Amino acid sequence: MRREPRAFRAAALLFGFAFLYAPIALLVIYSFNASRLVTVWGGFSVRWYGALLNDERIVESAWISLRVALVSAALATALGTCAAIALARFGRFRGRGLFAAMTMAPLVMPEVVAGLSLLLLFVALDVPRGFWTIVLAHASMTMCFVAVVVRERLEGVDRSIEEAAGDLGASPGQTLWRVTLPIALPSIVAGYVLAFTLSLDDVVIASFASGPGSTTLPMRIYSAVRLGVSPEINAVSTAMIVLVAICLGIYGLARAAPAGGRV
């Protein structure tokens, strides 16, 4: 089989990375533009980052997004961890296939369909839409990602470690608390960070689940962009990119952490 020249492979890889990341790099660069025109470089300046602090609507939306992400990620982590333990440790119980399919359904379900379904549910239950409906919507969307990450960790661990805890006199609850959860802790942290990141930048589902006074930052950005891109939008987008990059770094470190437990 003829192999492609090394130069061609390097060029293809470089083109791929440029196609993916050049727009993001341009956004970051122009967030430091002194000019009001986003396509005309007027010199280096951080004025637009200072303008963000004086924009009450942006600050309010950012605070709502952070609170939603923190709470929904915690709820998604708790539910996803329970689902992962059930799938990885409870054997082939009745209804396991349906339970697994329902848990993983949000992975393949279009966000528009999920958002519309949740909207119809909230309307049918006469639940006023606001902060908590966004939290519930994001938790239902992200718990499957937590379940996948935690289940992968648990299925890759030798079951004899937990069996040894039982042989040493630990009850099932003690084994879960002192062995299984410490083993899964790095993946639980990784799942939380992943759920936090997905919630932070969601706009589709939040649009269906939000109400008056609960506009998240991605929704605010989307509304502003429809009227034209401003350097201030570049600045807030850059801040979100940095935050998401930090979260992904924590996610990678947590996934790479060794498993451990104690009896």
N, C-alpha and C positions, 0 to 999 in steps of 0.2 A: 504494500500500500504506500503510495506516494505521500510524503508529509509536506505540509505547507512550509515555505521558508519562514525562518524565525522573524525576519523583518515584517513579513505580511501579518503574522500573528500579533506582533507587537503593535503594528498600526491599527489592526482591527480592535484590539483591546483598548488602545488609546482613544479611538473614535467612539467606542461604546461608552467609556467613562466620560468623555467630553459631552456626548449627547445627553447623558443622565445628569451630570453635575455642573455643566457650564451655565445653564440658566440660574441655578441656585447661587453659583459664585458671582454672577452678574448682579443678582438681587442683593447679595451681601455687600458687594462693592458700592453699588449705588445707594445703599442705605447711609453711606458716609458722604454723600454728595451734598455740596453746599447749595446747589441750584434747586429751585422749585421744579424744574423740568427733569423728569426722571431719566430721559435719554440724553441729556446734555450735561457733561461733567463740568462742574463749576468750582472744583477744588475740594479738599478734604475738610469735613466738618462733622461734628457730632450733634448738631443743633436739633436734628429730628428725633434723636433719642431723648433730649431734654424736653422736646415738645410732647412726647408721649406721657411724661409725668404730669403735664398740665391738661391733658385731655381726659376729662372725667369719664366720658363714655368708654374710652378704651380701658382705663384703669378699672372701672366697674366690671366690664365684660371679662377682663383678665382675672379678676378676683373670683367671679362666678365660675369661670372655666377651671381655675385651680381647685376650688372647693368641690366642684362636681367630680373632677378627676380623682381627687384624694378619696372622697367618700365612695364613689362608684368602684374604684379600683379595690378598696378594702372589701366591699361587698362581693365583688366578682372573685376576689382571691379566696374568700371564705367558701363560697359556693363551688368554685372550680376545684379547690383542694378536696372538698368532700366528694365531689363527683369523681375525681381522679383516684382517690383511695378506694371508692366503691368499685370502680372498673378494674383497678390493678390488684386488689386484695380480696375481694369478696367472691371470686370464682364465677361460675356460670349460673347465676341466680335467674329466677324466672323474670322475663321482661328485660334482660340485660341488653339485648340487641336494640330494642326500642329506646331504652334509656340512653344508650351510647349514641344512637342516631339523633335523638332530641337534644342531647348535650352538644353535639358537634354541628348541628344544623346551621347555626349562625356563621360558621366558617364558609359555607357555600351559598348562603341566602343573600340575594341582593339587598343592599342597605335600604333602597327605596321601598322594597316589599316589607322588610322588617319595620321600618319607620311607620309606614302606613298601617300595618297590623297593630302596632303599639298605640297609634293614634286612635284607631277604632276601638281598641280595648279601653283606653282612658275615657273616651266619650261614652261608651256603653256603661261604664261603671260610674260615670258622672264625677270623675276625678279632675279637679282643676289642674291645668298644666302649669308647670313652673319648675322650680329647682329640683324637687324630689321626683318628678316624672322623668326629668333628664337623667337623674342618678339611676333610677330603675331601668331606663332604656339602655344606658351605657353599660350597666352591670350585666344585663341580659345579653348584650352584644359581645362583651369581652370575657365573660366567664369561660367560654369554650377555649380561648387561647391559654388561660391559666390551667385548665384541665389537661390540655395537650402537653404543656411543659412539665407539669407535676407528674402526670402519668408516665411520661417518658423516663423520668428520673427513677420512679418507683419500680418500673418494670426492668430497669437495668441494674437493680440491686439484688444481691443474693438473699433469698428468703430465709436462709439458714440463720442470718443475724437475728431476725425477729423470732425465729423458732428457739434460738438459744436463750433469748430473754424469757420465753415461756418456761423453758427447762429450769431456769434459775429462780422461778417462782413469781415472775411478773404476771399480773393480770392483763387481759386484752387492753384495758384502758391504759395501764402503765406502759405496756409495749407501744401503744400508739403515741403516747405523750413523750416517752423518753427514748424511743428508738426510731419509729417510723417518721415522726415529724422532724426530728433533727436531721435524719437522712434527707428528707425532702426540702429542708429549709432553704438551701440555695435556689432550688427551682421555684419555691413559693415566692421568694424575694424577686426572682426574675419574672415570674408571672405577674406580680403586683406592678413592677415597673413597666412591663409590656402593656398591661391593662390601663395604667395611668397614661402612657403615651398615646394609646389608641383613643382614649376618651378625650385627651387634651386637644387633638387635632380633628375631631369628628365634626362634621357640619351637616351631613344628610339626616341622620337620626335625630340630632338635636333640633333640627328645624321642625320636625314633626312633633317632638315631645315638649318643646319649649312653649312658654306663654309670656304674657306681659311682664316685663321686669326681669326676665331670665335669659337675656341674649348673651350667648357665649362669645368668646373672642373670635373663633373661626367664623361664626355667623356675622359678627360685626365686620370682619375683614372682607367677607364675601359681599356684604351689602355696600361697603365703601368702594370696592373694586368695580362694581357695576357702574359707578359714576365716574370712574377714571382712577388710575393708579397715581398715588402721591408718594413722595419720599417718606412720609410718616408711615405709610403702609409697608414700605420696604423695611423700615426700622423695626416695626413690631413683628414682621415676618422673620427677620433675622434673629430677633430675640427668641422667637418660638423655635427656630432651627437649632439655636444653641442649646435650649432647654431639652429638646428632643434628643439631640446628639449626646448630651450628658446622661439622659435616661437610658439610651441604647448602650452607652459605655458601661453603666451600672448593670444593665441586663446581661451583657456579655461576660462581665466579671462574675456575676452571680451564677450564670450557667456553667462557667468553668471551675467553680469552687468544688473541692472534693466533698464527697458525702461523708457524714460521720454521725455517730450516735453513741449513747451510753446507756448502760443498764444499772 
